[in-house]
């Protein structure tokens, strides 16, 4: 097995643990309300994803983001408010 395949597999196996941590963190930040997310990772040009949403809902989230990008809109409303930028780093 090449190093690339081993690396791709290591990342793939770790994604569920990462998803749990992201889910817990976002729930805490959102005051106890669970937030849907999709994380896409590219390892050696192999895209992998993990989500706490159903696949159809995750696809909808990605399509919505791409549509906003295609129309030149900001990713999130906070991008329009320069006073909030320091809070998202």
N, CA, C and O atoms as CSV, one atom per row, in Angstrom:
chain,resi,resn,atom,element,x,y,z
A,1,UNK,N,N,0.854,-1.181,0.000
A,1,UNK,CA,C,0.000,0.000,0.000
A,1,UNK,C,C,0.895,1.238,0.000
A,1,UNK,O,O,1.830,1.331,0.795
A,2,UNK,N,N,0.613,2.173,-0.878
A,2,UNK,CA,C,1.446,3.371,-0.962
A,2,UNK,C,C,1.184,4.291,0.224
A,2,UNK,O,O,0.165,4.183,0.907
A,3,UNK,N,N,2.127,5.198,0.451
A,3,UNK,CA,C,1.953,6.180,1.523
A,3,UNK,C,C,0.699,7.007,1.311
A,3,UNK,O,O,0.004,7.343,2.270
A,4,UNK,N,N,0.401,7.342,0.043
A,4,UNK,CA,C,-0.773,8.160,-0.244
A,4,UNK,C,C,-2.060,7.462,0.172
A,4,UNK,O,O,-2.926,8.077,0.795
A,5,UNK,N,N,-2.193,6.197,-0.161
A,5,UNK,CA,C,-3.392,5.448,0.199
A,5,UNK,C,C,-3.489,5.307,1.715
A,5,UNK,O,O,-4.576,5.420,2.282
A,6,UNK,N,N,-2.379,5.065,2.358
A,6,UNK,CA,C,-2.392,4.973,3.819
A,6,UNK,C,C,-2.818,6.298,4.448
A,6,UNK,O,O,-3.591,6.319,5.405
A,7,UNK,N,N,-2.313,7.393,3.906
A,7,UNK,CA,C,-2.688,8.716,4.433
A,7,UNK,C,C,-4.174,8.977,4.204
A,7,UNK,O,O,-4.872,9.447,5.102
A,8,UNK,N,N,-4.651,8.672,3.008
A,8,UNK,CA,C,-6.075,8.853,2.698
A,8,UNK,C,C,-6.924,8.042,3.666
A,8,UNK,O,O,-7.926,8.545,4.174
A,9,UNK,N,N,-6.546,6.808,3.928
A,9,UNK,CA,C,-7.297,5.954,4.848
A,9,UNK,C,C,-7.240,6.451,6.282
A,9,UNK,O,O,-8.241,6.397,6.996
A,10,UNK,N,N,-6.062,6.943,6.718
A,10,UNK,CA,C,-5.946,7.481,8.084
A,10,UNK,C,C,-6.888,8.663,8.266
A,10,UNK,O,O,-7.576,8.770,9.281
A,11,UNK,N,N,-6.915,9.542,7.283
A,11,UNK,CA,C,-7.809,10.699,7.376
A,11,UNK,C,C,-9.261,10.238,7.362
A,11,UNK,O,O,-10.065,10.710,8.165
A,12,UNK,N,N,-9.607,9.322,6.462
A,12,UNK,CA,C,-10.987,8.837,6.374
A,12,UNK,C,C,-11.464,8.259,7.704
A,12,UNK,O,O,-12.577,8.540,8.149
A,13,UNK,N,N,-10.623,7.458,8.325
A,13,UNK,CA,C,-10.995,6.831,9.594
A,13,UNK,C,C,-11.147,7.871,10.700
A,13,UNK,O,O,-11.951,7.683,11.613
A,14,UNK,N,N,-10.397,8.952,10.633
A,14,UNK,CA,C,-10.448,9.972,11.686
A,14,UNK,C,C,-11.633,10.917,11.553
A,14,UNK,O,O,-11.952,11.637,12.498
A,15,UNK,N,N,-12.286,10.928,10.408
A,15,UNK,CA,C,-13.331,11.926,10.177
A,15,UNK,C,C,-14.513,11.797,11.126
A,15,UNK,O,O,-15.074,12.815,11.532
A,16,UNK,N,N,-14.910,10.593,11.493
A,16,UNK,CA,C,-16.055,10.460,12.391
A,16,UNK,C,C,-15.751,11.025,13.773
A,16,UNK,O,O,-16.615,11.645,14.393
A,17,UNK,N,N,-14.527,10.815,14.262
A,17,UNK,CA,C,-14.127,11.403,15.542
A,17,UNK,C,C,-14.128,12.922,15.451
A,17,UNK,O,O,-14.586,13.608,16.365
A,18,UNK,N,N,-13.617,13.436,14.355
A,18,UNK,CA,C,-13.611,14.880,14.137
A,18,UNK,C,C,-15.035,15.420,14.061
A,18,UNK,O,O,-15.328,16.476,14.622
A,19,UNK,N,N,-15.915,14.710,13.377
A,19,UNK,CA,C,-17.311,15.148,13.259
A,19,UNK,C,C,-17.981,15.248,14.623
A,19,UNK,O,O,-18.740,16.183,14.880
A,20,UNK,N,N,-17.705,14.294,15.487
A,20,UNK,CA,C,-18.279,14.334,16.838
A,20,UNK,C,C,-17.803,15.569,17.588
A,20,UNK,O,O,-18.588,16.234,18.264
A,21,UNK,N,N,-16.524,15.874,17.469
A,21,UNK,CA,C,-15.972,17.058,18.139
A,21,UNK,C,C,-16.576,18.342,17.567
A,21,UNK,O,O,-16.921,19.254,18.318
A,22,UNK,N,N,-16.703,18.411,16.254
A,22,UNK,CA,C,-17.301,19.593,15.621
A,22,UNK,C,C,-18.752,19.746,16.057
A,22,UNK,O,O,-19.189,20.847,16.394
A,23,UNK,N,N,-19.495,18.650,16.053
A,23,UNK,CA,C,-20.900,18.673,16.455
A,23,UNK,C,C,-21.042,19.173,17.883
A,23,UNK,O,O,-21.879,20.031,18.163
A,24,UNK,N,N,-20.232,18.642,18.784
A,24,UNK,CA,C,-20.282,19.071,20.184
A,24,UNK,C,C,-19.937,20.551,20.323
A,24,UNK,O,O,-20.608,21.287,21.047
A,25,UNK,N,N,-18.891,20.981,19.628
A,25,UNK,CA,C,-18.455,22.378,19.725
A,25,UNK,C,C,-19.530,23.330,19.189
A,25,UNK,O,O,-19.873,24.311,19.847
A,26,UNK,N,N,-20.057,23.042,18.001
A,26,UNK,CA,C,-21.073,23.921,17.417
A,26,UNK,C,C,-22.334,23.965,18.276
A,26,UNK,O,O,-22.962,25.016,18.408
A,27,UNK,N,N,-22.700,22.835,18.852
A,27,UNK,CA,C,-23.864,22.807,19.741
A,27,UNK,C,C,-23.633,23.707,20.947
A,27,UNK,O,O,-24.536,24.436,21.358
A,28,UNK,N,N,-22.445,23.664,21.511
A,28,UNK,CA,C,-22.118,24.524,22.648
A,28,UNK,C,C,-22.161,25.994,22.253
A,28,UNK,O,O,-22.767,26.811,22.947
A,29,UNK,N,N,-21.515,26.331,21.131
A,29,UNK,CA,C,-21.469,27.723,20.671
A,29,UNK,C,C,-22.871,28.243,20.365
A,29,UNK,O,O,-23.153,29.424,20.567
A,30,UNK,N,N,-23.746,27.371,19.881
A,30,UNK,CA,C,-25.107,27.769,19.512
A,30,UNK,C,C,-26.079,27.676,20.688
A,30,UNK,O,O,-27.294,27.652,20.493
A,31,UNK,N,N,-25.548,27.624,21.895
A,31,UNK,CA,C,-26.401,27.640,23.081
A,31,UNK,C,C,-27.195,26.361,23.291
A,31,UNK,O,O,-28.302,26.397,23.829
A,32,UNK,N,N,-26.644,25.242,22.876
A,32,UNK,CA,C,-27.301,23.961,23.090
A,32,UNK,C,C,-28.117,23.469,21.906
A,32,UNK,O,O,-28.646,22.358,21.940
A,33,UNK,N,N,-28.225,24.264,20.880
A,33,UNK,CA,C,-28.987,23.870,19.688
A,33,UNK,C,C,-28.050,23.260,18.653
A,33,UNK,O,O,-27.073,23.888,18.246
A,34,UNK,N,N,-28.345,22.055,18.238
A,34,UNK,CA,C,-27.505,21.355,17.263
A,34,UNK,C,C,-27.572,22.049,15.905
A,34,UNK,O,O,-28.643,22.443,15.444
A,35,UNK,N,N,-26.408,22.190,15.278
A,35,UNK,CA,C,-26.298,22.849,13.978
A,35,UNK,C,C,-25.807,21.844,12.938
A,35,UNK,O,O,-24.865,21.093,13.192
A,36,UNK,N,N,-26.437,21.831,11.782
A,36,UNK,CA,C,-26.006,20.931,10.715
A,36,UNK,C,C,-24.707,21.453,10.110
A,36,UNK,O,O,-24.513,22.661,9.969
A,37,UNK,N,N,-23.825,20.528,9.758
A,37,UNK,CA,C,-22.583,20.921,9.099
A,37,UNK,C,C,-22.144,19.838,8.126
A,37,UNK,O,O,-22.531,18.675,8.235
A,38,UNK,N,N,-21.319,20.263,7.170
A,38,UNK,CA,C,-20.643,19.368,6.235
A,38,UNK,C,C,-19.193,19.823,6.186
A,38,UNK,O,O,-18.917,21.009,6.008
A,39,UNK,N,N,-18.273,18.890,6.341
A,39,UNK,CA,C,-16.850,19.174,6.237
A,39,UNK,C,C,-16.312,18.381,5.055
A,39,UNK,O,O,-16.474,17.162,4.999
A,40,UNK,N,N,-15.679,19.059,4.116
A,40,UNK,CA,C,-15.068,18.398,2.968
A,40,UNK,C,C,-13.560,18.524,3.110
A,40,UNK,O,O,-13.039,19.616,3.338
A,41,UNK,N,N,-12.868,17.409,2.976
A,41,UNK,CA,C,-11.423,17.350,3.118
A,41,UNK,C,C,-10.860,16.746,1.841
A,41,UNK,O,O,-11.394,15.765,1.322
A,42,UNK,N,N,-9.785,17.331,1.341
A,42,UNK,CA,C,-9.119,16.786,0.159
A,42,UNK,C,C,-7.749,16.281,0.566
A,42,UNK,O,O,-6.897,17.047,1.017
A,43,UNK,N,N,-7.549,14.993,0.403
A,43,UNK,CA,C,-6.272,14.367,0.732
A,43,UNK,C,C,-5.714,13.796,-0.561
A,43,UNK,O,O,-6.261,12.845,-1.119
A,44,UNK,N,N,-4.625,14.381,-1.032
A,44,UNK,CA,C,-4.016,13.937,-2.290
A,44,UNK,C,C,-5.041,13.862,-3.424
A,44,UNK,O,O,-5.078,12.895,-4.184
A,45,UNK,N,N,-5.862,14.897,-3.519
A,45,UNK,CA,C,-6.869,15.039,-4.574
A,45,UNK,C,C,-7.990,14.011,-4.479
A,45,UNK,O,O,-8.694,13.770,-5.459
A,46,UNK,N,N,-8.161,13.411,-3.322
A,46,UNK,CA,C,-9.293,12.526,-3.061
A,46,UNK,C,C,-10.177,13.244,-2.042
A,46,UNK,O,O,-9.782,13.433,-0.892
A,47,UNK,N,N,-11.374,13.642,-2.473
A,47,UNK,CA,C,-12.270,14.374,-1.596
A,47,UNK,C,C,-13.041,13.394,-0.719
A,47,UNK,O,O,-13.549,12.371,-1.178
A,48,UNK,N,N,-13.106,13.744,0.540
A,48,UNK,CA,C,-13.856,12.977,1.519
A,48,UNK,C,C,-14.713,13.965,2.286
A,48,UNK,O,O,-14.382,15.146,2.384
A,49,UNK,N,N,-15.814,13.474,2.828
A,49,UNK,CA,C,-16.626,14.378,3.625
A,49,UNK,C,C,-17.173,13.646,4.837
A,49,UNK,O,O,-17.245,12.418,4.886
A,50,UNK,N,N,-17.553,14.452,5.804
A,50,UNK,CA,C,-18.259,13.943,6.971
A,50,UNK,C,C,-19.294,15.003,7.329
A,50,UNK,O,O,-19.068,16.194,7.115
A,51,UNK,N,N,-20.403,14.579,7.861
A,51,UNK,CA,C,-21.491,15.496,8.161
A,51,UNK,C,C,-22.338,14.923,9.282
A,51,UNK,O,O,-22.325,13.719,9.539
A,52,UNK,N,N,-23.067,15.795,9.937
A,52,UNK,CA,C,-24.062,15.327,10.899
A,52,UNK,C,C,-25.462,15.450,10.303
A,52,UNK,O,O,-26.462,15.257,10.994
A,53,UNK,N,N,-25.518,15.772,9.013
A,53,UNK,CA,C,-26.784,15.885,8.293
A,53,UNK,C,C,-26.962,14.667,7.390
A,53,UNK,O,O,-26.001,13.958,7.088
A,54,UNK,N,N,-28.181,14.439,6.972
A,54,UNK,CA,C,-28.413,13.373,5.996
A,54,UNK,C,C,-27.718,13.752,4.691
A,54,UNK,O,O,-27.434,14.926,4.450
A,55,UNK,N,N,-27.450,12.776,3.870
A,55,UNK,CA,C,-26.778,13.069,2.599
A,55,UNK,C,C,-27.581,14.086,1.765
A,55,UNK,O,O,-26.994,15.048,1.269
A,56,UNK,N,N,-28.905,13.904,1.594
A,56,UNK,CA,C,-29.640,14.906,0.810
A,56,UNK,C,C,-29.558,16.315,1.414
A,56,UNK,O,O,-29.424,17.298,0.684
A,57,UNK,N,N,-29.638,16.409,2.733
A,57,UNK,CA,C,-29.523,17.731,3.373
A,57,UNK,C,C,-28.114,18.294,3.206
A,57,UNK,O,O,-27.945,19.491,2.976
A,58,UNK,N,N,-27.104,17.434,3.321
A,58,UNK,CA,C,-25.724,17.876,3.123
A,58,UNK,C,C,-25.498,18.378,1.705
A,58,UNK,O,O,-24.841,19.399,1.500
A,59,UNK,N,N,-26.039,17.665,0.732
A,59,UNK,CA,C,-25.936,18.098,-0.670
A,59,UNK,C,C,-26.583,19.470,-0.824
A,59,UNK,O,O,-26.040,20.349,-1.492
A,60,UNK,N,N,-27.740,19.646,-0.206
A,60,UNK,CA,C,-28.422,20.945,-0.271
A,60,UNK,C,C,-27.602,22.060,0.351
A,60,UNK,O,O,-27.587,23.181,-0.157
A,61,UNK,N,N,-26.919,21.758,1.448
A,61,UNK,CA,C,-26.071,22.763,2.089
A,61,UNK,C,C,-24.918,23.161,1.168
A,61,UNK,O,O,-24.614,24.345,1.026
A,62,UNK,N,N,-24.282,22.173,0.547
A,62,UNK,CA,C,-23.167,22.463,-0.358
A,62,UNK,C,C,-23.664,23.224,-1.584
A,62,UNK,O,O,-23.029,24.187,-2.013
A,63,UNK,N,N,-24.789,22.803,-2.150
A,63,UNK,CA,C,-25.335,23.503,-3.319
A,63,UNK,C,C,-25.689,24.948,-2.977
A,63,UNK,O,O,-25.449,25.853,-3.776
A,64,UNK,N,N,-26.260,25.166,-1.789
A,64,UNK,CA,C,-26.590,26.528,-1.367
A,64,UNK,C,C,-25.346,27.397,-1.242
A,64,UNK,O,O,-25.351,28.559,-1.648
A,65,UNK,N,N,-24.285,26.832,-0.681
A,65,UNK,CA,C,-23.026,27.569,-0.559
A,65,UNK,C,C,-22.465,27.910,-1.936
A,65,UNK,O,O,-22.062,29.047,-2.182
A,66,UNK,N,N,-22.439,26.926,-2.830
A,66,UNK,CA,C,-21.917,27.174,-4.180
A,66,UNK,C,C,-22.733,28.233,-4.905
A,66,UNK,O,O,-22.173,29.062,-5.622
A,67,UNK,N,N,-24.032,28.214,-4.728
A,67,UNK,CA,C,-24.886,29.226,-5.367
A,67,UNK,C,C,-24.557,30.626,-4.832
A,67,UNK,O,O,-24.487,31.587,-5.598
A,68,UNK,N,N,-24.357,30.732,-3.520
A,68,UNK,CA,C,-23.974,32.037,-2.950
A,68,UNK,C,C,-22.636,32.485,-3.507
A,68,UNK,O,O,-22.468,33.658,-3.837
A,69,UNK,N,N,-21.681,31.570,-3.616
A,69,UNK,CA,C,-20.372,31.926,-4.177
A,69,UNK,C,C,-20.508,32.379,-5.620
A,69,UNK,O,O,-19.876,33.357,-6.019
A,70,UNK,N,N,-21.317,31.689,-6.409
A,70,UNK,CA,C,-21.480,32.025,-7.837
A,70,UNK,C,C,-22.115,33.403,-8.021
A,70,UNK,O,O,-21.858,34.075,-9.020
A,71,UNK,N,N,-22.940,33.825,-7.068
A,71,UNK,CA,C,-23.581,35.130,-7.169
A,71,UNK,C,C,-22.813,36.210,-6.420
A,71,UNK,O,O,-23.265,37.352,-6.336
A,72,UNK,N,N,-21.638,35.849,-5.869
A,72,UNK,CA,C,-20.781,36.835,-5.217
A,72,UNK,C,C,-21.220,37.234,-3.828
A,72,UNK,O,O,-20.742,38.242,-3.307
A,73,UNK,N,N,-22.113,36.480,-3.208
A,73,UNK,CA,C,-22.556,36.815,-1.858
A,73,UNK,C,C,-21.586,36.249,-0.829
A,73,UNK,O,O,-20.884,35.272,-1.089
A,74,UNK,N,N,-21.558,36.870,0.328
A,74,UNK,CA,C,-20.683,36.410,1.410
A,74,UNK,C,C,-21.135,35.045,1.907
A,74,UNK,O,O,-22.310,34.692,1.808
A,75,UNK,N,N,-20.189,34.286,2.440
A,75,UNK,CA,C,-20.505,32.959,2.971
A,75,UNK,C,C,-21.472,33.034,4.140
A,75,UNK,O,O,-22.431,32.266,4.221
A,76,UNK,N,N,-21.209,33.965,5.038
A,76,UNK,CA,C,-22.040,34.106,6.231
A,76,UNK,C,C,-22.329,35.590,6.450
A,76,UNK,O,O,-21.517,36.430,6.063
A,77,UNK,N,N,-23.458,35.933,7.058
A,77,UNK,CA,C,-23.787,37.346,7.286
A,77,UNK,C,C,-22.708,38.112,8.039
A,77,UNK,O,O,-22.551,39.314,7.821
A,78,UNK,N,N,-21.965,37.455,8.912
A,78,UNK,CA,C,-20.927,38.145,9.684
A,78,UNK,C,C,-19.857,38.733,8.774
A,78,UNK,O,O,-19.173,39.677,9.169
A,79,UNK,N,N,-19.695,38.199,7.567
A,79,UNK,CA,C,-18.704,38.744,6.642
A,79,UNK,C,C,-19.060,40.168,6.221
A,79,UNK,O,O,-18.197,40.915,5.762
A,80,UNK,N,N,-20.332,40.543,6.376
A,80,UNK,CA,C,-20.745,41.906,6.048
A,80,UNK,C,C,-20.485,42.877,7.194
A,80,UNK,O,O,-20.570,44.091,7.008
A,81,UNK,N,N,-20.168,42.352,8.378
A,81,UNK,CA,C,-20.002,43.192,9.556
A,81,UNK,C,C,-18.541,43.154,10.003
A,81,UNK,O,O,-18.117,42.204,10.662
A,82,UNK,N,N,-17.769,44.186,9.645
A,82,UNK,CA,C,-16.340,44.177,9.990
A,82,UNK,C,C,-16.077,44.166,11.497
A,82,UNK,O,O,-14.993,43.771,11.926
A,83,UNK,N,N,-17.051,44.595,12.305
A,83,UNK,CA,C,-16.862,44.602,13.754
A,83,UNK,C,C,-16.822,43.189,14.332
A,83,UNK,O,O,-16.308,42.994,15.434
A,84,UNK,N,N,-17.350,42.210,13.619
A,84,UNK,CA,C,-17.407,40.844,14.126
A,84,UNK,C,C,-16.236,39.989,13.673
A,84,UNK,O,O,-16.054,38.891,14.200
A,85,UNK,N,N,-15.440,40.442,12.725
A,85,UNK,CA,C,-14.390,39.613,12.137
A,85,UNK,C,C,-13.437,39.039,13.180
A,85,UNK,O,O,-13.049,37.876,13.069
A,86,UNK,N,N,-13.054,39.801,14.171
A,86,UNK,CA,C,-12.121,39.326,15.178
A,86,UNK,C,C,-12.686,38.204,16.035
A,86,UNK,O,O,-11.924,37.484,16.681
A,87,UNK,N,N,-13.985,38.042,16.054
A,87,UNK,CA,C,-14.607,37.032,16.888
A,87,UNK,C,C,-14.656,35.657,16.228
A,87,UNK,O,O,-15.056,34.686,16.869
A,88,UNK,N,N,-14.263,35.555,14.973
A,88,UNK,CA,C,-14.404,34.303,14.240
A,88,UNK,C,C,-13.070,33.667,13.907
A,88,UNK,O,O,-13.024,32.771,13.065
A,89,UNK,N,N,-12.003,34.085,14.521
A,89,UNK,CA,C,-10.688,33.522,14.233
A,89,UNK,C,C,-10.362,32.392,15.150
A,89,UNK,O,O,-9.287,31.802,15.044
